[in-house]
Amino acid sequence: MKTYRTLFHILSGLLLLALLAQATPAIADDDSTDYVPGEVVIYLRNGADLPAIAAAFNLNPAPLDQFGNRPIYRMAMLGSGTPPQRAEALEADQRVRFAEPNYLFQVPEGRPRGKTPWAGGGTSDNYTNQWAVGPMRLNEAHTVTKGNSSIVVAVLDNGIDPTQPKMAGNLV
């Protein structure tokens, strides 16, 4: 019975993935027009540079959003120009690690690029200090339970680092 339940969960997850793949439009490349007009996402080397960057590149100095506590900001553009043009200008500045339009239907980690990735990952310290730990209240959750070996959990993600020590021996 347990084997059938596990198989049912796996097949249900695969069906969900297939349905999501059909319902979500794909973004073909970096020249896509599927982005929020008048917005860019910037990843700074130092968050303290945000006011100067905003002034230099005609951005509203108040970020629309920030990715956790990392220096990654969603910014509103002021004046004319397109988000791809503004992102290209921002990337020329040494204080900016990466900049791009605020693409729809795709997380920053999912965009192909040859430069700096958005994802944290890395060492165990980096893993435990990722921005999602606080909003997800993982430390609180771990005081209640650390899991149950009889429960199968499927994580649908856009990528994983198989060398991450916390994942070793826990991937199928």
C-alpha positions in Angstrom: 0.0 0.0 0.0 2.8 2.4 0.9 4.5 1.8 -2.5 1.3 2.7 -4.4 0.8 5.8 -2.3 4.4 6.9 -3.1 3.9 6.1 -6.8 0.7 8.1 -6.8 2.5 11.1 -5.3 5.2 11.0 -7.9 2.8 10.6 -10.8 0.7 13.4 -9.4 3.7 15.7 -9.2 4.7 14.8 -12.8 1.2 15.6 -14.0 1.3 18.9 -12.2 4.6 19.7 -13.8 3.2 18.9 -17.3 0.2 21.1 -16.7 2.3 24.0 -15.4 4.7 23.7 -18.4 1.7 24.1 -20.8 0.1 27.0 -18.8 3.3 29.1 -18.3 4.6 31.0 -21.3 8.3 30.4 -21.9 10.8 33.2 -22.4 12.9 32.5 -25.4 15.9 34.7 -24.8 17.2 38.0 -23.3 15.5 40.0 -26.0 12.1 39.0 -24.8 9.5 41.7 -24.3 7.8 39.8 -21.4 8.9 42.2 -18.7 7.3 44.8 -16.5 7.4 48.2 -18.3 9.4 50.8 -16.4 11.1 48.3 -14.0 14.6 46.8 -13.6 16.1 44.4 -11.1 19.6 45.2 -9.9 22.1 43.2 -7.9 24.6 45.6 -6.3 28.0 44.8 -4.9 27.2 47.0 -1.9 23.7 48.0 -0.8 25.0 51.3 0.5 25.5 52.3 -3.2 21.8 52.2 -3.9 21.1 56.0 -3.5 24.0 56.9 -5.8 23.1 54.3 -8.4 19.4 55.5 -8.4 20.5 59.1 -8.9 23.0 58.2 -11.6 20.6 56.0 -13.6 17.4 57.9 -13.2 15.7 55.4 -10.9 13.2 56.1 -8.1 15.4 56.0 -5.0 12.8 54.0 -3.0 13.0 50.4 -4.1 9.8 48.7 -5.0 11.0 45.5 -3.4 14.2 43.8 -2.1 15.1 40.1 -2.3 15.4 39.3 1.4 18.4 41.1 2.9 20.6 40.7 -0.1 21.4 43.8 -2.2 19.0 42.8 -4.9 16.4 45.4 -5.7 13.3 45.9 -7.9 13.5 49.5 -9.0 11.1 51.8 -10.9 12.6 53.7 -13.8 12.1 57.5 -14.2 12.2 59.2 -17.6 12.4 57.5 -20.9 14.1 54.4 -22.2 13.3 50.7 -22.1 14.1 48.3 -19.2 16.7 46.4 -21.4 18.4 49.7 -22.3 18.5 50.8 -18.7 19.7 47.3 -17.5 22.6 47.4 -20.1 23.6 50.9 -18.9 23.5 49.7 -15.2 25.7 46.7 -16.0 28.5 48.9 -17.2 28.8 50.4 -13.7 31.4 48.6 -11.5 29.1 48.9 -8.5 26.5 46.6 -10.2 26.9 42.9 -10.2 24.0 42.3 -12.5 20.9 44.2 -13.9 18.0 43.1 -16.0 14.4 44.0 -16.8 11.8 42.7 -14.3 10.9 39.6 -16.4 7.5 38.1 -16.1 6.9 34.4 -15.5 10.5 33.6 -14.5 12.6 33.8 -11.4 16.0 35.5 -11.8 17.8 32.2 -11.1 16.1 30.7 -14.2 17.6 33.2 -16.7 20.6 31.9 -18.6 23.7 34.1 -18.3 27.4 33.8 -18.3 27.9 36.2 -15.4 27.1 36.2 -11.7 24.2 33.9 -10.7 21.5 35.2 -8.3 21.4 32.1 -6.3 23.0 31.8 -2.8 24.1 28.2 -2.4 27.7 27.4 -1.7 28.9 26.4 1.7 26.8 25.3 4.6 27.0 28.9 6.1 25.7 30.3 2.8 22.9 27.8 2.8 21.7 28.7 6.3 22.0 32.4 5.7 19.9 32.5 2.5 17.2 35.1 2.6 14.2 32.7 2.5 15.1 31.2 5.9 13.5 34.1 7.8 10.3 34.6 5.8 9.7 30.8 5.8 10.3 30.7 9.6 12.5 27.6 9.2 14.1 27.9 12.6 10.7 28.0 14.2 9.6 25.0 12.1 12.6 23.0 13.2 11.6 23.4 16.8 8.4 21.6 16.0 9.8 18.8 13.8 12.7 18.0 11.6 10.7 15.6 9.4 9.5 12.0 9.3 11.3 9.4 7.3 8.0 7.8 6.3 6.9 11.0 4.5 8.0 11.6 0.9 8.4 15.3 -0.1 8.8 16.5 -3.7 10.4 19.9 -4.2 9.7 21.5 -7.6 12.6 23.9 -8.3 14.3 25.5 -11.2 17.7 23.9 -10.3 19.7 22.4 -7.6 23.4 22.1 -6.7 24.0 18.4 -6.2 27.3 19.1 -4.4 25.6 21.1 -1.7 26.4 19.1 1.6 22.8 19.4 2.9 21.6 17.7 -0.3 24.2 14.8 -0.4 22.4 11.5 -0.2 18.9 13.2 -0.1 18.2 13.5 -3.8 16.4 11.1 -6.1 
